């Protein structure tokens, strides 16, 4: 639904605002451990028994040749103040990519995980969400056009035959404009003409 996508985009923007302070220093993800947790959240890493246990088990099972000597304690340290060496970090990313999507710049993610800096997940996530938002709103509007045609005929009743094509088009255009405004996910303020229409309708019922 469009409103759900709006919520996603809004959250992404909020995260971006929280990541940096006015002087550009990172505040939200200030340790490698916090950055690793967020990285796993972004790719949808499944956590059943606990994030440390599950990542440790996943790496052992996915790439046993590379992680046969990986201890639980080492993985636990990754979720605190430490991060793996770049070579091992590359192997971790490689293992995760086998089952989880990385629609981001991998080198940027590695650098961010290691030392922080510019948030790596914002741009592609927002672009994708906005594209879905636009497509969903457009599809909804196109379907509603057919509903409007039926409703105009129904509401006009016997006067339908008396109305000219231009008059019917005026009614239809007004209804279409209302639907377009209503389904527009970026519309945050109700236009006065709709507020007036509701008030007049209610006054007419008194």
N, C-alpha and C positions, 0 to 999 in steps of 0.2 A: 504494500500500500504506500502511496506517496508520503503520508505523514510519518510513517516508520522510517522512510529514507531521509526525510527532513531531520528526524531525530538523530540518525547516524551521522549525517553531515555536521549537524550542530555539535555533536560530541567530539568529532574530529577537530573542529575548530577550537573547541574548549581545551582539548589536549594541547593543541599547538600553542594556545595562549598561556597554558600552565607550564609548558616546558622551559620557557625562557623568561628572565626578568628583564627590566629595562636596560641593564648593561650587558645583556646577552648571555649571562651565566646560567647554566642548567640548574633547575631547582627540583623538578619532579623526579627525574631519573638520575640521581646524583651518585649512584653506585653501580658497578657492573651487574650486581645481583638484581637490582630493580630493573635494569635495562633488559636482562635476560628474561625475567618474568614477563615483561611487556612484549618482548619479541615473540615469545611462545604464545601469548594471548592473541597477538596479531595474526599469526598463521593458523590459529585454531587448534593448537596442540591439545590432545585429549589427556585429561588428568582424572584418574580413577582412585588411586591409592594415595596420592600426594605427588606434587610436582617434582620433587627431587627423586623419589623412588621411580616414578614413571619415566623421567628423562634418562636416568641411569639404566633402567631395564631396556628402554627403547634403543639406546645407543649400542648396548651389548648385543641385542638381538638383530639390529639392522646392519651393523658393520662389525661383526665379531673380530675380524682380522685387525681392525684399527683400534678397537676399544677393549680387547681381552684383558688388558692390565688396568682398566679404569676402575678405580675404587669409588664406593659410595661417598666416602669422605671428600674426595676430590670434587665430585659433582656438587656436594653440599657447599663447598667453598665457593663455587661459581655463583651461588645464590646469595653471597654475602659481599665481601669487599674484593674478592679475587676474580680474575677472568683467565681462561686458558690461554696458552701461547697461541700466536696467530696460526701456526701450522695445525694445531689441534682444533682451534676454533673453526678453521676451514673444513676440517673433517666433520665437526658437529653440524655445520650448516649443510654440508653435502649429504649427511645422513637424514637430516630433517626434510630436505628437498625431495627425497624419494617418496614421501607420503603426504607432504604438506605444501601448499602453494606459496611461492615467494615472488609476488608481483612487484618487487622492489629492486633497487640497485644493491646487489649482494656485497660489493666492496664497501659501500656506504654503511650498510648494516654492520659489517664486521668492525669497521672503524668506530662506529657509534657504540657498539657493545663494549669495545675495548676501552675507549677513552672518553666517550660522550661526544658532545658537539651538536651539530644541526640534526634535528629530528628526522629520521629517514622514511617514516611511513605516511607522511601527510599527503603529498601531492598525488600519488597514484590512487590512494584510497578515496580521496575526495573527488577526483575526476571520475572514477568508476561509479561512486554513489550518485554524483550529479547526473551522469549519463543515464543511470537507471531511473532516477527521479524524473527526468525529462521524458523518457520513453514511456514510463507508466502514466504520466499525466496526459501525454499525447494520445495514447491508446484509449484511455478512459473518455477523453473528450470526443474522439472519433465515434466511439460506440454510442455515446449519449446523443449524438446528432439524430440518429434514427429514432430514439425514444422521443425526442422533442417533436419530430414530425408527426408522430402518432398522437402525442398529447395536444398539440395545436388543433388537430382535427377533432379530437374528443371534446376539448374545452369550448371550441367554437360552436359545436352542436349544429342546430339548424341554420345558424347564421353563416356557416362555412361557405355555402354556395353564393351568398350575397357579397362576400368579401372579395376584393380584387386580388390579383397575384401580388401586386406591390404591397397591399395591406397585410397579406399573409406572410410575405417576406419580412416585413417590418417586425411582426410579432415573433417570427421564428428567429430573426437576427438578435432581438432583445433577449430571448430565452437562451440562445447560444452564447451570448456575451456573458450572461449570468453564470452559466455552467463553466465557461472558460475561467472566469474570475474565481469561482468557488473551488475549482480543482487545481488552480495555479498554486503549487507548493511554496512559491516565493511571495505570495500575497499575504501580508500580515495585517492589513488594515481594511476593514469593510468600507466600500465606497458609500457615500451618503445617499446615493439614489436607491440603494437597496434598503437602507435603514428607513428612508422615507416611505418606500413601498410597503414595508411591514407595518409601519405606523398607520398609514392610510387604510390598509386592509383591516387592522384591528379597530380603527375608528368606525369603519363601515359596518362592523359587526355589533357595535354598541346599540 
